[in-house]
Amino acid sequence: MEKKDENIILVIEDERPLLLAIKSKLEAEGFETVTARSVEQGINMLKDVPSIGVVWLDHYLLGKKNGLDFIAEVKGSDDWKHIPIFVVTNTGSPEKKTTYLQLGVSEFFTKADYPLMDIITQIKKALKR
Amino acid sequence: MPRKGSIGIKIIAVASLFAFVFLGAVVVILLTQARGHMLDASVQLLEEDVRAEKERIDFYLQQIPDTVQSLKGTPPLQGMIRAEDNQGFDVEENSTIAQWQSRLAAIFIAEMNATKLYAQMRYIDASGQEVIRVNFINGVAVRVEEGQLQNKGDREYFLEAIENERNITYLSRAELNREGSPPTISTPHTAIIRYAIPVYEDDSDRPPRGVIVANVLVEEVIASSDRLHSEEREKKHYIISDDGFFVSHVDSRKEWGGPKDLETGYSVQDEFSDLTLDKLFEDRFGTFITSEYIFAYAVLGLSGSENSNKWVVLQVTPVHAVLGPINSVTVYTAFFGVFVFIVLFFSFVFLVRNILKPLDLLRDAAVQVGEGSFDVEVPVKHNDEIGEVARVFNTMTSQLASQYGELEEKVKKKTKQLRKKVEELKKTQRAMMNVLDDMEHEKEQAQILAEDLEKFKLAVENSSDMILITDPHANVLYANHAVEKITGYTKEEILTAKCGSLWGGYMQKAFYKKMWDTIAKKKKPFEGRVENKRKNGQMFVGHTNIVPILDEQNNVKFFVDIQRDVTIEMEIDRAKSEFVSLASHQLRTPLSTINWYAEMLLNGDVGHLKAGQKQYLEEIYRGNQRMVALVNALLNVSRIELGTFSVAPISVNVAEIVEDAVDEILPDIKKKKLTITKKIPKKIPTIQADPQLLLIVFQNLISNAVKYTPDKGEVVVKISIKKKEGSMNVIVSDNGYGIPKRQQDKIFTKLFRADNVKEKDTEGTGLGLYIVKSIVEHSGGSIHFDSEEEKGTTFYVTLPLSGMKKKEGARRLGK
């Protein structure tokens, strides 16, 4: 089992412009990023880059599966189940938030309500704990 | 007035008709006579007038030959002849021929200047050569120089005159002064008549020595008489030549056939088409009347050789000018006729009434007698035929009266007996009627009941909900039409089965057990949703409501099951929720993109921005933030309207939530330098409430207070506990702009914003207070406010200490 690096973050986001913004901001803040736009791509990345230490996850993604399916798969793997996951989505119904938190994600953000920088700052804070 | 159709009317009508015809005839005869006289009188006047005119012109025309004749005997002419015969010198008077010529010319000039009647005077010798010519130019007679003199030997006037006897004057036709070949009309166009006389030696038999020719100006001759008339009105005075043209016309452009040129052809016929010229020249003097005009004419007595002109003096008067006065006389006469007729008519009416009045009285009396009153007497005023009739009538009436009196006595007696019997009959009838009335009433009541029952049956049968009635063992006794329609089974199938056995049975056993326990054992109504299957295999969801009907011993007699098909309702709810969720995602994604990129640009991630660029970008960023807030608010509204948002109460400290809401808005409070006062008791009981909903409520109220209070104002947030009422009050007040009185009833309306704040702040959505009120009332609390414009507003939120009621719902409200 390879060591996880919390500076390597997997960003799973289907909207290209948002993905680009997140990636460049994260890199400016000192993260190394790998990206994916669907659940399948995300899982493949986790397999290909075992050192991924953090996941940034959107709810609606390309393909039939959504963020909840991704979490189900990750939490089912001994290798991955401890990777901290941050959900950043606009599908912000309080019910969904509750579901995600119950599934063990670290934090839940509504995109439209937060500046990008604030989300990254909060992620950093959470990782330090 | 007498009655219609009466003798009086007939007499009046006949008399009036007679008077009308008579008066009409008199008026017509009078007017015709007057017209004839008037016409005769004016014709006479006109004829006199035209005769005077003719004589005047004749006088002038007659003068001219006399003058010309006198010239031939003038001494210079005879001297000139003597000189001619003696090699150009007159021994008798010791003068040369040139001297005599000058003297003769001087006489011509003197005559022309004195009369102004001549256009030219000439002396032509026997060979036709002009010897002297004097022209009248611009009002002055001038002798023409010798070099311009011409030979006129071929001219008609010369040839005619040289052949004439002594004392005979040649008179040419009146013509325009044409000269040369082809003839050209000299200007100004002047009409002339040439007078030519032969000149003989005194007392000699030798042939004539020459000719004197005088061109007379026609216009001058006519004008000198015409001018006398110029002041008379309506009279048109013309002179017409025998070739049908105007020689003199009121409008001088029409003379000589047009613009002084016979060839343009404006003739008398063009102006007066019904005037016969031949008749005029034959009759020489008289009047000629057409429907339009009266023509008075007189032929002028021009004398001369055969081909001279004949002229007619013509006086034209429009008929209407002569008969004009007759028209006014006609009107007056007609008025007078009408007046006399009216006077006659009323006289007839008056007379007839007086004569026929006794007849009317008699008629009225006869009518009264006919109606049975015999004490009438007609007054006998006159001894005429009518008086006689009246007397006979009175006698007849008194005889009738005595006979009638006896008859009446008998009838009275009989009537009395009859009346008694009728009374008795009426009593019997009344009793019968009462019995019938009662029966009718009973029948009506029964009918109303039957109708009510029928209505009720129809209502149940046609209800859109399934309605089933069963016995205590669930055997179906009644099923309405909706049961057939919703389940697809026929009534025969339904009525022979146990309730629900055909379409039910798709829920867990526990559900049915609970249902049966409730209705049959506890004998309480049961309500719930049941999955069922139609005959065609399709599933449907029914919202069922089963009520047990108990008898007096508290035993179940029937069950009534009312079930609604809510399948479509549920699908719609699901679709609505789906839409809200999708909209929230779809709307917010592009907003996030703008948000984050603007943020990165502002942060200088891709290079430093200029001050102006930064300012503009900040505006974009702020606008986008507003859009996000609006979308969030709209999402909450749509959830509220679905009525499906959930309330999840947990133990909360309201004070903490209030503090959170205040903290969020602190930057704005500082910016506006507002004073914020929090009056929160130290010990505050925790209550069961949904913190997220409370936060939305306080955020909205406090941010409104801050937004709508001017700089350096004051905002107070106060919590108080009313144990007696079992409530907690949260009060948010400010001393800001306030809400206008007339708009206070609309302040909780969705999308409503008061006028005074709309002017000051454009950013509000008009959704905040709507959401606040919806949340507070949905979770069992209440809200109200006091406000005065320019003084401030206070909102009171009352929450029950018992806490919010939990509500399951598809959605939760969020930021």
Boltz contact constraints between the chains, C-beta under 6 A:
constraints:
  - contact:
      token1: [A, 15]
      token2: [B, 589]
      max_distance: 6.0
  - contact:
      token1: [A, 17]
      token2: [B, 593]
      max_distance: 6.0
  - contact:
      token1: [A, 18]
      token2: [B, 593]
      max_distance: 6.0
  - contact:
      token1: [A, 21]
      token2: [B, 596]
      max_distance: 6.0
  - contact:
      token1: [A, 21]
      token2: [B, 597]
      max_distance: 6.0
  - contact:
      token1: [A, 28]
      token2: [B, 605]
      max_distance: 6.0
  - contact:
      token1: [A, 90]
      token2: [B, 585]
      max_distance: 6.0
  - contact:
      token1: [A, 90]
      token2: [B, 588]
      max_distance: 6.0
  - contact:
      token1: [A, 90]
      token2: [B, 589]
      max_distance: 6.0
  - contact:
      token1: [A, 91]
      token2: [B, 585]
      max_distance: 6.0
  - contact:
      token1: [A, 92]
      token2: [B, 814]
      max_distance: 6.0
  - contact:
      token1: [A, 94]
      token2: [B, 812]
      max_distance: 6.0
  - contact:
      token1: [A, 94]
      token2: [B, 814]
      max_distance: 6.0
  - contact:
      token1: [A, 111]
      token2: [B, 592]
      max_distance: 6.0
  - contact:
      token1: [A, 112]
      token2: [B, 588]
      max_distance: 6.0
  - contact:
      token1: [A, 112]
      token2: [B, 591]
      max_distance: 6.0
  - contact:
      token1: [A, 112]
      token2: [B, 592]
      max_distance: 6.0
  - contact:
      token1: [A, 112]
      token2: [B, 628]
      max_distance: 6.0
  - contact:
      token1: [A, 115]
      token2: [B, 599]
      max_distance: 6.0
  - contact:
      token1: [A, 116]
      token2: [B, 596]
      max_distance: 6.0
  - contact:
      token1: [A, 116]
      token2: [B, 599]
      max_distance: 6.0
